[in-house]
Amino acid sequence: MSKLESKQINFKKALDRLKEAVEEYQKENASDVVRDGVIQRFEFTYELSWKTAREYMKELGIVDLNAPKPVIKEAFAQKWITNEENWLLMLSDRNMTSHVYREEMAEEIAERIASCYVQEFEQLLTKLTGSLE
């Protein structure tokens, strides 16, 4: 199995786990623990998303992109993602979750994960693998 295939599989698994957490979060009276689990799963799904895109870029001969922002910009240029602003907001949220914790911020980010980010991850995964199977 190639490095790219391994990353694609891990990205899909992480996204599946994130979707499970979001499902629980969207149930009535979901606890703060569930919300925090959504955020934690978002963090590792996000990391796998841009690193998988970077590995795909390397396969295409696009090298020297070693941070999320340039990878996002190139993914947008390649039309693997259609909403660059969402991905840049996702990057900002990812940075916030690992450095600052406030209840209001956690709620806002969890809502964006559920309403927007999961779909963005699905779109990218489809472009990078051809299907979500």
C-alpha positions in Angstrom: 0.0 0.0 0.0 1.3 3.4 -0.9 1.7 6.3 1.5 -1.1 8.1 -0.4 -3.5 5.1 -0.1 -2.7 4.8 3.6 -3.5 8.5 4.2 -6.7 8.3 2.1 -7.9 5.3 4.2 -7.0 7.1 7.5 -8.7 10.3 6.4 -11.9 8.3 5.5 -11.8 6.5 8.9 -11.4 9.8 10.7 -14.2 11.4 8.8 -16.5 8.4 9.6 -15.7 8.8 13.3 -16.4 12.5 13.1 -19.7 11.9 11.5 -20.6 9.5 14.3 -19.8 12.1 16.9 -21.8 14.8 15.0 -24.8 12.5 14.9 -24.6 12.1 18.7 -24.1 15.9 19.1 -27.1 16.7 17.1 -29.4 14.6 19.4 -31.4 16.6 21.9 -29.6 17.3 25.1 -26.2 16.3 23.9 -23.6 16.7 26.7 -20.6 18.9 26.7 -18.5 15.7 26.6 -20.1 14.8 23.3 -19.5 18.3 21.9 -15.8 18.2 23.0 -15.5 14.8 21.3 -16.8 16.3 18.1 -14.1 19.0 18.4 -11.4 16.5 19.1 -12.4 14.3 16.2 -12.6 17.4 14.0 -9.0 18.2 14.9 -7.6 14.9 13.8 -9.8 14.8 10.7 -8.6 18.2 9.7 -5.0 17.2 10.1 -5.5 14.1 8.0 -7.4 16.1 5.3 -4.7 18.6 4.5 -1.9 16.0 4.8 -3.8 13.6 2.5 -4.2 16.5 0.0 -0.5 17.3 0.3 0.4 13.7 -0.4 -1.8 13.6 -3.4 -0.1 16.8 -4.6 3.3 15.2 -4.2 2.0 12.3 -6.5 1.2 15.0 -9.1 4.6 16.6 -8.7 3.5 19.6 -6.7 6.0 19.7 -3.9 7.2 22.0 -1.2 3.8 22.7 0.3 4.4 21.8 4.0 1.7 23.8 5.9 -2.1 23.7 5.8 -2.6 27.2 4.3 -0.6 26.7 1.1 -2.1 23.2 0.7 -5.6 24.7 1.0 -4.8 27.3 -1.6 -3.5 24.7 -4.0 -6.5 22.4 -3.4 -8.7 25.3 -4.3 -6.6 26.0 -7.4 -7.0 22.3 -8.3 -10.7 22.5 -7.8 -10.6 19.8 -5.1 -12.4 22.2 -2.8 -14.9 24.9 -3.9 -15.0 27.1 -0.9 -11.6 28.4 0.1 -13.1 30.7 2.7 -14.7 27.7 4.6 -11.3 25.9 4.6 -9.5 29.0 5.9 -12.1 29.4 8.6 -11.6 25.7 9.4 -7.9 26.4 9.7 -8.6 29.2 12.1 -11.0 27.1 14.1 -8.5 24.3 14.3 -5.8 26.7 15.6 -8.3 28.1 18.2 -9.3 24.7 19.5 -5.7 23.7 20.3 -4.7 27.0 22.0 -7.8 28.6 23.6 -10.8 27.1 25.3 -14.0 29.0 25.9 -17.5 27.5 26.1 -19.0 29.9 23.6 -16.2 29.3 21.1 -16.6 25.5 21.6 -20.3 25.8 20.8 -19.7 27.9 17.7 -17.0 25.6 16.4 -19.1 22.5 17.0 -22.0 24.0 15.1 -19.8 24.9 12.1 -18.3 21.3 12.2 -21.8 19.9 12.1 -23.3 22.3 9.6 -20.4 22.9 7.2 -17.1 21.2 7.8 -18.2 17.6 7.5 -19.5 18.3 4.0 -16.2 20.1 3.1 -14.3 17.0 4.2 -16.6 14.7 2.2 -16.1 16.8 -0.9 -12.3 16.7 -0.6 -12.2 13.0 0.2 -14.4 12.3 -2.9 -12.0 14.3 -5.1 -8.9 12.6 -3.6 -10.3 9.0 -3.8 -13.1 9.1 -6.4 -15.8 7.9 -4.0 -16.8 7.7 -0.3 -17.8 4.1 -0.5 
